[in-house]
Amino acid sequence: MPPLYTSKHNLCMSSTKTAISTPSAPAAIGPYSQAVRVGDFLYTSGQVALDPASGQIVAGGIVEQTTRVLDNLKAVLDAAGVNLSHVVKTVVFLKDMNDFAAMNAIYGEYLAPPGTVPPARSTVEVARLPKDALVEIEMIARV
């Protein structure tokens, strides 16, 4: 595999940045891509629990929102030609750390089924998320 950098400051051609987009996940609500592929890695933007069809936060609590977030991310990964087994790192943002156990149960169903190596993860509590969501998750996957 060629090196990512040809020198200390110049990127080689194999590091071309490509936007990934799918109508199966919510459209970006700002100047960003749903995901970006650079070389052998895919970097997703954070997803909140927006329904792709309505653009509204799904009804329910942390379980329903975590499920929608992970379905949205799965759709973005699918558009890039990979699946959840390719995810190497996630970052989870929670509005309330008291929701950790419920979020973690759903997260485990998607990203840590028996016999798999779950991705590395960071989880932090934040004051507020876009659209007043309860959870936001971003991913890095190897393609």
N, C-alpha and C positions, 0 to 999 in steps of 0.2 A: 504494500500500500504506500503511495507517495506521501511525503510529509505534508501536514496541513499548512505549514509556513515555509516559504522559500527563503525567507530571511527573517530577521527579528521583527520587521514591521510590515512586510508585504505578503498578502494572502495569495496562494497559487490558484489556478483556475478550478481545481477540484473543490474549492470551498464556495462555489456559487450559491447564493441565497435564493431559494425558490419558495414562493408562497403556496400554502395548501389551503383550499377552501372547499366547503361542501354545503349544500342547502339542507343537509340532514342534521346540521348543528346550527345554533343561532348565529345570525349574521353579526359581524363585529359592530359594536355600538360606539366605536371611536376609530381613530387612525391606527389600526393594528391589524395583523393577519390572524386568522384562526390558529395557524401554525406556520412555522418556517423550517424548511429543510436546509441544512448546511452539511455537505459531505455525508457521512454515515449517521447523522443524528437529526432527529426531529424535535423541535421545541414548540410545545403548544402554549397558547395564551391561556390564562386562567379562564375557567368556565364556571359560571354560576348556573342556577337551576332555571334557566329560561327555556320555555317550550319553543322549539324551532318554528312551529307553525304560527303561534300567536304572538311570540315575543314577550310573553308575560311569565313571571315567576310561577312555578307550579304550586298548586294548593297543597297544604299539609305542612309537616314539620321537617326535622332534620333527616329522617329516613327517606321521605319522598324527594327532598331536595338533593341529597347525596346520590340517590339513584338517578335522577335526571342529569346531574352534573357528569356522572360517570358514563351515562348513555351518550351525552353530548361529546365527551372526550373520545369515546369509542368510535363515534361517527367520524371525527376528525382523523383519528388514526387509520380507520378504514380507507378514507380518501387518500391517505399517503401510502396505502398498500401494506400496512402493518397492523398488528393487533396488540391487545393489552400485554401479551407475554413478552413483547419487545421493550416494555417500559423499564427503564433503569433507575429513574428518580422521580419522585413526586414532591410537591409542596402543597400542603393543605392549610387553608386559612379558615378558621372558625370564628363566628361571631361570639360564641360562648363555649368555653372549654368544657362546660358541663355536658355538652353534646358529643364529646369525644367518643364515648363507648358506643353510642348508636351509629355515629358516622363510621367508626372503625369496623363494626359488624358488616355493614354494606360494602365498605372499601375492601374488606377481606374476601367477600364473595367474588368481587371482580378481579382483584389483583393478587390474591394469595390463595388460590384454590389448592387443595392437597396435591403435593408432589411438585409444586413450583417454587422457584426462588422469588420471593416478593421483592419489589424495588426498594431502594433506599428511600427514606421519607423524612421530611420535616413537617411538623404541625405547630402552628402558632395561633394564638387568639388575637383578633384584631378588633378595633373599635367599631368599624363599619365596612361593609362590602357594597359593591355596586348593586343598585336596585334593592337595597336592604336585604340581600340574600343572607342565609344562615351559614353557607359554606361556599368556598371557591377552591378549585383544585387546578394545578398546572402540572404538566408532565414533560419529561425528556425521554425519548425512545431511541433505540438503536435501529436503524433501517437496513 
